[in-house]
Amino acid sequence: MGLKSPRICERRSGSSDLLLISHPDAQFYLGWGYGSALGGLPHDLGMAAQLFHLAAEQGQREAQYELARMYFEGLGMQQDYEEAMRLARLAAEQGHIGGQVLLRRGYLDGLGVDKDENEACRLCSNRQLARDFSRHKTCRQFVSATQLPFPSYSHN
């Protein structure tokens, strides 16, 4: 008996020509393609957000982070710091560094969560981040100096 490959697509009942992508990694990468206009896909932040949402609901941490960032920056949707922090926390809990940095940024500035510098500094649990943090005098200096790994989405 061989290994079963994951189901990537499924047919939607009532539509013979529409395939829905059901695998969270495939949803994430297709969303990334729309958000960055890669692989011949049109630049469509709305479609990227929809695909990231589908993948994020299934626990895909990259999609949780990308969607959090889109809510945080208001890219392709209404800015919503609370939703951004909820999604960043989900990604951070799975070890996503961008999610950790975005969540710390929210705590430092009171965006979507109560302002709490102690909580922001406590979130610095990743070894590499902790090493980088030790080079700065304050958590705020660390977060300010940290480049978030954002793709080059635009508001267009």
BELKAPE-V730924 format. One record per backbone hydrogen bond with DSSP energy under -0.5 kcal/mol. NH is the residue of the N-H (numbers start at 0). CO is the residue of the C=O. Records with the same first field share a line. If there is no record, write none. Layout:
# BELKAPE-V730924
NH = CO / CO
This chain:
# BELKAPE-V730924
7 = 5
9 = 19
11 = 17
14 = 11
18 = 16
19 = 9
20 = 18
21 = 7 / 19
22 = 7
26 = 22
27 = 23
28 = 24
29 = 25
30 = 26
31 = 27
32 = 28
33 = 29
34 = 30
35 = 31
36 = 32
37 = 32
40 = 37
43 = 33 / 41
47 = 43
48 = 44
49 = 45
50 = 46
51 = 47
52 = 48
53 = 49
54 = 50
55 = 51
56 = 52
57 = 53 / 54
58 = 55
59 = 54
60 = 58
63 = 59
64 = 60
65 = 61
66 = 62
67 = 63
68 = 64
69 = 65
70 = 66
71 = 67
72 = 68
73 = 69
74 = 69
75 = 73
79 = 70
83 = 79
84 = 80
85 = 81
86 = 82
87 = 83
88 = 84
89 = 85
90 = 86
91 = 87
92 = 88
93 = 89 / 90
94 = 91
95 = 90
96 = 94
99 = 95
100 = 96
101 = 97
102 = 98
103 = 99
104 = 100
105 = 101
106 = 102
107 = 103
108 = 104
109 = 105
110 = 105
111 = 109
115 = 106
119 = 115
120 = 116
121 = 117
122 = 118
123 = 120
124 = 122
129 = 125
130 = 126
131 = 127
132 = 128
133 = 129
134 = 130 / 131
135 = 132
141 = 137
142 = 138
143 = 139
144 = 140
145 = 141
147 = 145
149 = 147
152 = 150
